[in-house]
């Protein structure tokens, strides 16, 4: 297993990428830490939202949004309740989950990815069947799930897309979250959670294939709803920061990510999401896609790659046009009508967007 420190890893884990910040926070953190935590709740919140340390050094913001939401999320992890991050796609649920885990327990890798095919073993435990047949049930034949490892070590377990998992698999968590134990009846034993253990789940109700949480399971979670960025400037800031990080990780040739093109993409997404133009004068139809901040980041990153490898190294309207049309037109029939109407009634009427209008018309 690589440690991610040699620069060859495409996407280092949060605790690797921001190891220096976490170390500096620990050095200056003189506040009370809950049992099993690497940092105090105050320091975890500072790590997430960014700010200045007593020595004058800066901590970069990982989440841009309401401070109170992050305080509630962090405080929840210090109680006996699990945390459920809820929101539409692209509201940084996975991002926040990873960074919370890195700051609290120094390990964001204890992850279960929820899908329609997720089996109960992914949450509880499985068996090495060759060893099981040869030796019978034993500790050595047991294959621990990420949740079981988190219980043994007093760490944070992450469960992504919780509502995509079948309901019977979801309910496997009830005993774990209420009793803080995981029975292993085959061995006549159980795993008791060490202090520091908790679960962070993420879910959204916009995708197909959603399995609602049972009331018994929902009671074990404290839910924090992550909203879309409140203002256009907040969303531009998020996109610009993530694009810069991704560009460095992907080692793209140095290409200025012009704020003007980022502003255009963000404005288009926000107007189509809300069904209203920025000046409030034109009502718009919304496409079938979510047009999230994450998709805006993808459009700009793709545009930077085009500008760097096939353009003059400067991000222009033509570089983002293909990506933005692909993001908006998910349904080739209904979404194309929505997009053409938006181009003609809004984009065409903005003189400063003429180059963007022409570029989008060419690829539409």
Long-range contacts (C-beta under 8 A, 24 or more apart in sequence): 10-249, 10-250, 11-249, 13-98, 13-102, 13-108, 13-109, 14-62, 14-98, 14-99, 14-101, 14-102, 14-108, 15-102, 15-106, 15-107, 15-108, 18-47, 18-60, 18-62, 18-99, 18-102, 21-47, 21-59, 21-60, 22-47, 22-102, 22-103, 22-106, 24-53, 24-55, 24-57, 24-59, 25-53, 25-59, 25-103, 28-53, 28-54, 28-55, 34-77, 34-78, 34-195, 34-196, 35-154, 35-195, 35-196, 36-105, 36-154, 36-155, 36-194, 36-195, 36-196, 36-197, 37-78, 37-104, 37-105, 37-196, 38-103, 38-104, 38-105, 38-106, 39-103, 39-104, 41-71, 41-74, 41-75, 41-77, 41-78, 43-103, 44-74, 44-100, 44-103, 44-104, 45-70, 45-71, 45-74, 47-99, 47-103, 48-74, 48-96, 48-99, 48-100, 48-103, 60-241, 61-241, 62-95, 62-96, 62-99, 63-92, 63-95, 63-96, 63-99, 64-229, 64-234, 64-237, 64-238, 64-241, 65-92, 65-226, 65-227, 65-229, 65-230, 65-234, 66-227, 66-230, 69-224, 69-225, 69-226, 70-96, 72-222, 72-224, 73-100, 73-224, 74-100, 76-222, 76-224, 77-104, 77-156, 77-198, 77-200, 79-222, 80-180, 81-220, 81-221, 81-222, 82-173, 82-177, 82-198, 82-199, 82-200, 82-201, 82-220, 82-221, 82-222, 83-198, 83-199, 83-200, 83-201, 83-221, 83-222, 83-224, 84-162, 84-200, 84-201, 84-202, 84-203, 84-218, 84-221, 84-222, 84-223, 84-224, 85-200, 85-201, 85-202, 85-203, 85-224, 85-226, 86-202, 86-203, 86-204, 86-205, 86-223, 86-224, 86-225, 86-226, 87-204, 87-225, 87-226, 87-227, 87-228, 88-204, 88-206, 88-228, 88-290, 88-292, 89-204, 89-206, 89-207, 89-290, 89-292, 89-294, 90-228, 90-290, 90-292, 90-293, 90-294, 90-295, 91-204, 91-226, 91-227, 91-228, 91-292, 91-293, 92-226, 92-238, 92-293, 92-294, 93-202, 93-203, 93-204, 93-226, 94-160, 94-202, 96-226, 97-158, 97-160, 97-200, 97-202, 98-158, 100-156, 100-200, 101-155, 101-156, 101-158, 101-200, 104-156, 104-196, 104-198, 105-150, 105-153, 105-154, 105-155, 105-156, 105-196, 106-155, 107-153, 107-155, 107-156, 108-156, 108-158, 109-146, 110-146, 110-147, 110-149, 110-150, 110-155, 110-156, 110-157, 110-158, 111-146, 111-157, 111-158, 111-159, 111-160, 112-145, 112-146, 112-147, 112-157, 112-158, 112-159, 112-160, 113-160, 113-161, 114-159, 114-160, 114-161, 114-162, 114-163, 114-164, 114-165, 115-161, 115-164, 115-165, 116-164, 116-165, 116-166, 116-209, 118-164, 118-165, 118-166, 118-169, 119-169, 120-168, 120-169, 120-172, 121-145, 122-169, 123-147, 123-159, 123-169, 123-172, 123-173, 123-176, 124-148, 124-172, 124-182, 125-182, 125-184, 137-186, 137-187, 138-187, 139-187, 142-184, 142-187, 147-173, 147-176, 147-182, 147-199, 148-182, 148-191, 150-193, 150-197, 150-199, 151-176, 151-180, 151-182, 151-191, 151-192, 151-193, 151-194, 151-197, 152-191, 152-194, 153-194, 153-196, 153-197, 154-193, 154-194, 154-195, 154-196, 154-197, 155-196, 155-197, 156-196, 156-197, 156-198, 156-199, 156-200, 157-197, 157-198, 157-199, 157-200, 158-199, 158-200, 158-201, 158-202, 159-199, 159-200, 159-201, 159-202, 160-201, 160-202, 161-202, 161-203, 161-204, 162-201, 162-202, 162-203, 162-213, 163-203, 163-204, 163-205, 163-210, 163-211, 163-212, 163-213, 164-207, 164-209, 164-210, 164-211, 165-211, 166-211, 167-211, 167-212, 167-214, 170-211, 170-213, 170-214, 170-217, 171-214, 171-216, 171-217, 173-199, 173-217, 173-220, 174-214, 174-216, 174-217, 174-220, 177-217, 177-220, 177-221, 178-220, 206-290, 228-273, 228-292, 228-293, 229-293, 232-263, 232-266, 232-267, 232-270, 232-278, 235-266, 235-270, 235-293, 235-296, 236-262, 236-263, 236-266, 238-293, 238-297, 239-265, 239-266, 239-293, 239-296, 239-297, 239-300, 242-297, 243-297, 243-300, 243-301, 243-304, 246-297, 246-301, 247-301, 247-304, 250-301, 250-305, 252-304, 252-305, 252-308, 253-308, 253-309, 253-313, 254-308, 254-313, 255-304, 255-307, 255-308, 255-313, 255-314, 255-315, 256-313, 256-314, 256-315, 257-300, 257-304, 257-315, 258-314, 258-315, 261-300, 261-303, 261-315, 261-316, 261-317, 261-319, 261-320, 262-296, 262-300, 264-317, 264-320, 264-353, 264-356, 265-296, 265-299, 265-300, 265-320, 265-324, 266-296, 268-324, 268-328, 268-342, 268-347, 269-293, 269-295, 269-296, 269-327, 271-342, 271-346, 272-328, 272-338, 272-342, 277-346, 282-345, 282-346, 284-338, 284-341, 284-342, 284-345, 284-346, 285-337, 285-338, 285-341, 285-342, 286-338, 287-328, 287-329, 287-330, 287-331, 287-334, 287-335, 287-338, 287-339, 288-330, 288-331, 288-334, 288-335, 289-327, 289-328, 289-330, 289-335, 291-327, 291-328, 295-327, 296-327, 298-323, 298-327, 299-323, 299-324, 299-327, 316-355, 316-359, 317-355, 317-356, 317-358, 317-359, 317-360, 318-355, 318-359, 318-362, 320-359, 321-356, 321-359, 321-360, 321-362, 321-363, 322-363, 324-360, 325-360, 325-363, 325-364, 329-364, 336-364, 339-364, 340-364
